[in-house]
Amino acid sequence: MEEFDLATLLSSNEKTLIRVLQNYARTNDLVIFVLDNNDKLISNALGEPSEKSILANLDKVKNFSQLSTDRFKHNIELTDLPIRISTINQMVGKLYVAHDVSGKPSPESLLLLQRLQKQAEFLKYLFENMARLLVENRGIDDFLVKQPVSVDEMIDELDDSEAMALQQLQQLSTSNRAIITAVEFIDDNLDKRLTLDQVANRVYLSDYYFSKLFKKETKLSFSVYLNARKIQRAMFLLKDTELSIQDVSNELGFTRMSYFSQTFKKYTGYTPSKFRRNK
């Protein structure tokens, strides 16, 4: 599997991107740092954070999403935006913009957050356009690395139970923006024959990374989740409408009613006709 190497991008052309971000951070009294899609810190804090600030010790931070939630506990204000590489139309990491604050939330901190958000938007635009030029200059192959797939990952992909998928939907909980967007897109398009690459492109992630992230956040593989949502919707249609089983199958994008019936039984233990009779 190939993944975009954000670290190579930051170090290319004599660290042009790093130097631009560093100069911007110092000029605007900010701290900027970059994470990859796995929330791994790619660069040290750019700027001049105080020695006592958590921003000066980012290598000790284990959970950056929690850092955002606990920002006032750490006396900081910060915002983040995804970084997308237009050449491959994928999200490759996150850009964080932060500033030290003192005391509890106040009208001043709200104004600071609004300013940080505007600066983050500008930096995202600057970063992505510089990245496009660097990639076009060197060629995309210089920034792609092969990721080995472990035996555990292959087993993990098989570790799905259709029989438990509907129960898992009831317990679904995620704060990941990409997965929330993906789930909303799936739910709005249950009548279509969605593929993993279509949904991954929708949230600007590679197929490989999106598949791993989706399984991590939902505890279900993409295909099992998609079918579970279709069957969940089918159960409602069979119970509360007069649509024929063929119409329900068509409504949910199944090309053959026999496949719909087979999938329905796999997830519920009933054929569609028996489920309707026993509703």
C-alpha positions as CSV (number, residue, x, y, z in Angstrom):
1,M,0.0,0.0,0.0
2,E,1.2,3.5,-0.8
3,E,0.8,6.5,1.4
4,F,1.8,10.1,1.0
5,D,4.9,11.0,3.1
6,L,4.3,14.3,4.8
7,A,7.7,14.4,6.4
8,T,9.4,14.2,3.0
9,L,7.3,17.1,1.8
10,L,8.2,19.3,4.8
11,S,11.9,18.6,4.4
12,S,12.0,19.0,0.6
13,N,13.7,21.9,-1.2
14,E,15.8,22.8,1.8
15,K,12.8,22.8,4.2
16,T,11.1,25.6,2.3
17,L,7.7,24.9,3.9
18,I,9.2,24.7,7.4
19,R,11.0,28.0,7.0
20,V,7.8,29.7,5.7
21,L,5.7,28.4,8.6
22,Q,8.4,29.3,11.1
23,N,8.7,32.9,9.8
24,Y,4.9,33.3,9.9
25,A,4.7,31.9,13.4
26,R,7.3,34.3,14.7
27,T,5.9,37.3,12.9
28,N,2.4,36.7,14.2
29,D,3.2,35.4,17.7
30,L,1.8,31.9,17.0
31,V,2.8,28.3,17.4
32,I,2.3,26.1,14.4
33,F,2.7,22.3,14.3
34,V,1.9,19.6,11.7
35,L,0.4,16.1,12.3
36,D,0.0,13.3,9.8
37,N,-3.3,11.3,9.4
38,N,-2.3,9.0,12.3
39,D,-2.0,12.0,14.6
40,K,1.8,11.7,14.7
41,L,3.7,14.9,15.2
42,I,5.7,15.6,12.0
43,S,7.5,18.8,13.0
44,N,8.5,20.4,16.3
45,A,6.5,23.5,17.4
46,L,7.2,26.3,15.0
47,G,7.3,29.7,16.7
48,E,8.5,30.7,20.1
49,P,6.4,29.1,22.9
50,S,7.3,29.8,26.5
51,E,9.3,27.1,28.2
52,K,6.5,26.4,30.6
53,S,3.9,26.0,27.8
54,I,2.7,22.6,26.7
55,L,3.3,23.9,23.2
56,A,7.1,23.7,23.9
57,N,6.8,20.0,24.8
58,L,4.5,18.6,22.1
59,D,6.6,15.4,21.9
60,K,5.1,14.5,25.3
61,V,1.5,14.9,24.1
62,K,-0.1,11.5,23.5
63,N,-3.6,12.6,22.4
64,F,-3.8,15.7,20.2
65,S,-7.6,15.6,20.0
66,Q,-7.7,15.6,23.8
67,L,-5.3,18.5,23.8
68,S,-7.9,20.5,21.8
69,T,-10.6,19.5,24.2
70,D,-8.5,20.4,27.3
71,R,-7.0,23.6,25.8
72,F,-8.0,25.9,28.7
73,K,-6.7,23.3,31.2
74,H,-3.3,23.8,29.4
75,N,-3.7,27.6,29.1
76,I,-3.7,27.5,25.3
77,E,-6.1,28.3,22.5
78,L,-5.9,26.4,19.3
79,T,-7.6,25.4,16.1
80,D,-6.8,22.9,13.4
81,L,-7.6,22.3,9.7
82,P,-7.0,19.3,7.4
83,I,-4.2,19.4,4.8
84,R,-5.1,18.2,1.3
85,I,-2.7,17.4,-1.5
86,S,-4.6,18.3,-4.7
87,T,-2.4,16.2,-7.0
88,I,-3.8,13.0,-5.4
89,N,-7.0,14.6,-3.9
90,Q,-6.2,13.2,-0.5
91,M,-6.1,14.5,3.1
92,V,-2.6,13.9,4.3
93,G,-2.5,15.5,7.8
94,K,-3.6,18.4,10.0
95,L,-2.2,21.9,10.5
96,Y,-2.6,23.2,14.1
97,V,-2.4,26.9,15.0
98,A,-2.1,27.7,18.7
99,H,-1.4,30.5,21.2
100,D,-0.8,30.7,24.9
101,V,-3.5,32.2,27.0
102,S,-4.0,32.9,30.7
103,G,-7.0,32.3,32.9
104,K,-10.4,30.9,32.0
105,P,-12.5,31.4,28.9
106,S,-13.4,35.1,28.3
107,P,-14.6,37.4,25.5
108,E,-10.9,38.0,24.7
109,S,-10.3,34.3,24.2
110,L,-13.2,34.1,21.8
111,L,-11.7,36.9,19.8
112,L,-8.3,35.1,19.9
113,L,-10.0,31.9,18.6
114,Q,-11.6,33.8,15.7
115,R,-8.3,35.3,14.8
116,L,-6.6,31.9,15.0
117,Q,-9.2,30.4,12.7
118,K,-8.6,33.1,10.1
119,Q,-4.9,32.6,10.3
120,A,-5.3,28.8,10.0
121,E,-7.4,29.2,6.9
122,F,-4.7,31.4,5.4
123,L,-1.9,29.0,6.4
124,K,-3.9,26.0,4.9
125,Y,-4.2,27.9,1.6
126,L,-0.5,28.8,1.7
127,F,0.6,25.2,2.7
128,E,-1.5,23.4,0.1
129,N,-0.4,25.7,-2.8
130,M,3.3,25.4,-1.9
131,A,2.8,21.7,-1.5
132,R,1.3,21.5,-5.0
133,L,4.3,23.3,-6.5
134,L,6.8,21.1,-4.6
135,V,5.0,17.9,-5.7
136,E,4.7,19.1,-9.3
137,N,8.4,20.0,-9.3
138,R,9.7,16.7,-8.0
139,G,6.9,14.4,-9.1
140,I,4.4,12.6,-6.9
141,D,6.5,9.3,-6.8
142,D,9.1,11.1,-4.6
143,F,6.5,11.6,-1.9
144,L,4.9,8.1,-1.9
145,V,6.1,5.3,0.4
146,K,5.0,1.8,0.5
147,Q,3.3,0.7,3.8
148,P,3.6,-3.0,4.7
149,V,0.4,-4.7,5.7
150,S,0.8,-6.8,8.8
151,V,-0.8,-10.2,9.4
152,D,-2.8,-8.6,12.3
153,E,-4.2,-6.0,10.0
154,M,-5.3,-8.7,7.5
155,I,-7.0,-10.7,10.3
156,D,-8.6,-7.5,11.6
157,E,-10.2,-6.9,8.2
158,L,-11.8,-10.3,8.5
159,D,-13.0,-9.8,12.1
160,D,-16.5,-8.7,11.2
161,S,-19.8,-10.3,12.3
162,E,-22.8,-9.5,10.2
163,A,-25.0,-10.9,12.9
164,M,-23.7,-8.3,15.4
165,A,-23.5,-5.4,13.0
166,L,-27.0,-4.0,13.6
167,Q,-26.3,-3.9,17.4
168,Q,-23.0,-2.2,16.7
169,L,-24.8,0.5,14.8
170,Q,-26.7,1.4,18.0
171,Q,-23.5,1.9,19.8
172,L,-21.8,3.9,17.1
173,S,-19.9,6.9,18.5
174,T,-17.1,8.9,16.9
175,S,-15.7,12.4,17.1
176,N,-13.6,12.0,14.0
177,R,-14.7,14.6,11.4
178,A,-13.8,12.5,8.4
179,I,-15.8,9.5,9.6
180,I,-18.7,11.7,10.7
181,T,-18.8,13.2,7.1
182,A,-18.4,9.7,5.6
183,V,-21.3,8.3,7.7
184,E,-23.6,11.2,6.8
185,F,-22.7,10.7,3.1
186,I,-23.5,7.0,3.3
187,D,-26.8,7.6,5.1
188,D,-27.8,10.2,2.4
189,N,-27.0,7.7,-0.4
190,L,-28.3,4.4,0.8
191,D,-30.2,4.1,-2.5
192,K,-26.9,4.0,-4.5
193,R,-24.2,1.4,-5.0
194,L,-21.5,3.1,-3.0
195,T,-17.9,2.0,-3.1
196,L,-15.1,2.5,-0.6
197,D,-13.1,4.6,-3.0
198,Q,-16.1,6.9,-3.6
199,V,-16.6,7.6,0.1
200,A,-12.8,7.9,0.7
201,N,-12.6,10.5,-2.0
202,R,-15.5,12.4,-0.5
203,V,-13.4,12.9,2.7
204,Y,-10.1,13.3,0.9
205,L,-8.4,10.2,2.3
206,S,-6.7,7.3,0.5
207,D,-8.6,4.1,0.2
208,Y,-6.2,2.3,2.5
209,Y,-6.1,4.8,5.3
210,F,-9.9,5.5,5.1
211,S,-10.5,1.7,5.4
212,K,-8.3,1.5,8.5
213,L,-9.7,4.6,10.1
214,F,-13.3,3.6,9.4
215,K,-12.8,0.2,11.1
216,K,-11.1,1.8,14.0
217,E,-13.8,4.4,14.6
218,T,-16.9,2.3,13.9
219,K,-15.6,-1.2,14.8
220,L,-17.0,-2.4,11.5
221,S,-15.5,-2.6,8.0
222,F,-16.9,-0.2,5.4
223,S,-18.7,-3.0,3.5
224,V,-20.3,-4.4,6.6
225,Y,-21.3,-1.0,7.9
226,L,-22.8,-0.1,4.5
227,N,-24.9,-3.3,4.3
228,A,-25.9,-3.0,7.9
229,R,-27.3,0.5,7.3
230,K,-29.1,-0.7,4.2
231,I,-30.7,-3.6,6.1
232,Q,-31.6,-1.3,9.0
233,R,-33.4,0.9,6.5
234,A,-35.0,-2.1,4.8
235,M,-36.4,-3.3,8.2
236,F,-38.2,0.1,8.6
237,L,-39.6,-0.1,5.0
238,L,-40.8,-3.7,5.4
239,K,-42.4,-2.8,8.8
240,D,-44.0,0.6,8.2
241,T,-44.7,0.8,4.4
242,E,-46.6,-1.2,1.8
243,L,-43.7,-1.4,-0.6
244,S,-43.1,-4.8,-2.1
245,I,-39.9,-6.7,-1.3
246,Q,-38.7,-6.1,-4.8
247,D,-39.4,-2.3,-4.4
248,V,-37.5,-2.3,-1.1
249,S,-34.6,-4.1,-2.8
250,N,-34.6,-1.5,-5.6
251,E,-34.9,1.4,-3.1
252,L,-31.7,0.4,-1.4
253,G,-29.6,-0.1,-4.6
254,F,-29.5,-3.9,-4.7
255,T,-29.2,-5.1,-8.3
256,R,-30.9,-8.5,-7.6
257,M,-33.7,-9.3,-5.1
258,S,-32.1,-12.7,-4.4
259,Y,-28.9,-10.9,-3.2
260,F,-31.0,-8.5,-1.1
261,S,-32.8,-11.5,0.5
262,Q,-29.5,-13.3,1.2
263,T,-28.0,-10.2,2.7
264,F,-31.1,-9.4,4.8
265,K,-31.1,-12.9,6.3
266,K,-27.3,-12.7,7.0
267,Y,-27.8,-9.6,9.1
268,T,-31.2,-10.3,10.8
269,G,-31.6,-14.1,10.8
270,Y,-34.9,-13.7,8.8
271,T,-35.8,-13.6,5.2
272,P,-37.5,-10.3,4.2
273,S,-40.9,-12.0,3.8
274,K,-40.7,-13.8,7.2
275,F,-39.6,-10.5,8.8
276,R,-42.6,-8.8,7.4
277,R,-45.0,-11.5,8.5
278,N,-43.5,-11.4,12.1
279,K,-43.3,-7.6,12.3
